[in-house]
Amino acid sequence: MNWKRIFLRAAFIFGFVSLPCCGGEVGVLNPAFQPEIINQTDNFSFQATGVTNVTQTLQFTWQNTGTQANVNQATVLTAGTATLTIRDAAGTQVYTRNLTDNGTFQTTSSATGGWSIQVVLTSVRGTLNFRVQRP
């Protein structure tokens, strides 16, 4: 028996099975950081409460059948920074804003398709909450 090969195979299978499955995040989630994510055509929402000292970049692909999106932000941080950036299917930036800028905003017009939603968190503490929807 080749124990090294068995170990590597088991590590690969465990790593593959334990990967998060929420729209293609970049990086490994902190076990204490478990956001609730809904990623449906024309409706994306992200919420995490009790976030404590998280530095993470998350990337999602979201299907937008419209040419714009409404972004509703309701985030309260006690520390750190959180930035939301949205790009259209061609990679053109259509929206970027600090998540603590609470309110409802609109992306610029662009083509329909698979849009990219990126959340960059740096030493974040607090509650994250935003929604992206086709108008």
C-alpha positions as CSV (number, residue, x, y, z in Angstrom):
1,M,0.0,0.0,0.0
2,N,1.2,3.5,-0.8
3,W,0.2,5.4,2.3
4,K,1.4,8.7,0.8
5,R,-1.0,8.3,-2.2
6,I,-3.9,7.3,0.1
7,F,-3.3,10.3,2.4
8,L,-3.1,12.7,-0.5
9,R,-6.3,11.3,-2.1
10,A,-8.1,11.5,1.3
11,A,-6.9,15.1,1.8
12,F,-8.1,16.0,-1.7
13,I,-11.5,14.4,-1.2
14,F,-12.0,16.0,2.2
15,G,-10.9,19.4,0.9
16,F,-13.2,19.1,-2.1
17,V,-16.2,18.1,0.0
18,S,-15.7,20.7,2.6
19,L,-15.4,23.6,0.2
20,P,-18.2,26.2,0.6
21,C,-20.8,26.1,-2.2
22,C,-22.2,29.6,-2.3
23,G,-21.5,31.0,-5.7
24,G,-17.7,30.7,-6.0
25,E,-16.1,32.5,-3.1
26,V,-12.4,33.2,-3.3
27,G,-10.5,32.0,-0.3
28,V,-11.4,29.8,2.7
29,L,-14.1,31.0,5.0
30,N,-13.2,31.5,8.7
31,P,-15.3,28.9,10.5
32,A,-16.7,31.6,12.8
33,F,-17.8,33.7,9.7
34,Q,-20.8,32.0,8.1
35,P,-22.7,34.6,6.1
36,E,-26.2,33.8,4.9
37,I,-26.2,34.1,1.1
38,I,-29.1,33.9,-1.4
39,N,-27.9,33.8,-5.0
40,Q,-30.8,33.6,-7.4
41,T,-31.4,35.0,-10.8
42,D,-32.2,38.8,-10.4
43,N,-31.9,38.5,-6.6
44,F,-28.8,38.3,-4.4
45,S,-28.6,38.9,-0.7
46,F,-25.8,38.7,1.8
47,Q,-26.1,38.9,5.6
48,A,-23.7,38.1,8.5
49,T,-24.2,39.0,12.1
50,G,-21.7,39.0,14.9
51,V,-18.7,39.2,12.6
52,T,-15.5,39.4,14.6
53,N,-12.2,40.4,13.0
54,V,-12.7,38.9,9.5
55,T,-10.4,39.7,6.7
56,Q,-11.7,38.0,3.6
57,T,-12.3,38.5,-0.1
58,L,-15.5,36.9,-1.5
59,Q,-16.4,36.6,-5.1
60,F,-19.8,35.5,-6.5
61,T,-21.3,35.3,-10.0
62,W,-24.9,36.5,-10.1
63,Q,-27.3,36.3,-13.1
64,N,-28.9,39.6,-13.9
65,T,-31.6,39.5,-16.7
66,G,-31.8,43.3,-16.6
67,T,-29.5,46.1,-17.6
68,Q,-29.2,47.7,-14.1
69,A,-29.5,46.6,-10.4
70,N,-30.7,48.2,-7.3
71,V,-28.3,47.8,-4.3
72,N,-29.7,48.1,-0.8
73,Q,-27.0,48.4,1.9
74,A,-27.7,48.2,5.7
75,T,-24.4,47.5,7.4
76,V,-23.2,48.4,10.9
77,L,-19.5,48.0,11.6
78,T,-17.7,48.7,14.8
79,A,-14.3,48.2,13.2
80,G,-12.7,47.5,9.9
81,T,-13.7,48.2,6.3
82,A,-16.1,46.5,3.9
83,T,-16.3,47.3,0.2
84,L,-18.8,46.0,-2.4
85,T,-17.9,46.1,-6.0
86,I,-20.1,44.9,-8.9
87,R,-18.9,44.2,-12.4
88,D,-21.0,43.3,-15.5
89,A,-20.4,40.1,-17.6
90,A,-17.7,41.8,-19.6
91,G,-15.8,42.8,-16.4
92,T,-16.7,46.5,-16.5
93,Q,-17.2,48.0,-13.0
94,V,-20.8,49.2,-12.6
95,Y,-20.8,49.8,-8.9
96,T,-18.4,50.2,-5.9
97,R,-19.2,51.6,-2.5
98,N,-18.2,51.2,1.2
99,L,-20.9,48.9,2.7
100,T,-21.3,51.3,5.6
101,D,-22.8,53.8,3.1
102,N,-26.3,52.7,4.0
103,G,-29.2,53.3,1.6
104,T,-30.5,52.2,-1.8
105,F,-28.4,52.9,-4.8
106,Q,-28.4,51.9,-8.5
107,T,-25.6,50.5,-10.7
108,T,-24.8,52.0,-14.0
109,S,-26.5,50.5,-17.1
110,S,-24.8,47.5,-18.7
111,A,-25.4,44.2,-20.5
112,T,-27.4,41.4,-19.0
113,G,-25.7,38.2,-18.0
114,G,-23.4,36.9,-15.3
115,W,-22.4,39.8,-13.1
116,S,-19.6,39.6,-10.6
117,I,-20.2,40.6,-6.9
118,Q,-17.1,41.1,-4.9
119,V,-17.0,41.8,-1.1
120,V,-13.7,42.8,0.4
121,L,-13.6,42.7,4.2
122,T,-10.6,44.0,6.2
123,S,-10.6,43.4,10.0
124,V,-14.4,43.7,10.1
125,R,-16.4,43.6,13.2
126,G,-20.2,44.1,13.2
127,T,-23.2,43.2,11.0
128,L,-23.1,43.0,7.2
129,N,-26.2,43.3,5.2
130,F,-26.8,44.1,1.5
131,R,-29.1,43.1,-1.4
132,V,-28.7,43.4,-5.1
133,Q,-31.8,43.1,-7.3
134,R,-33.0,43.7,-10.8
135,P,-35.3,46.7,-10.7
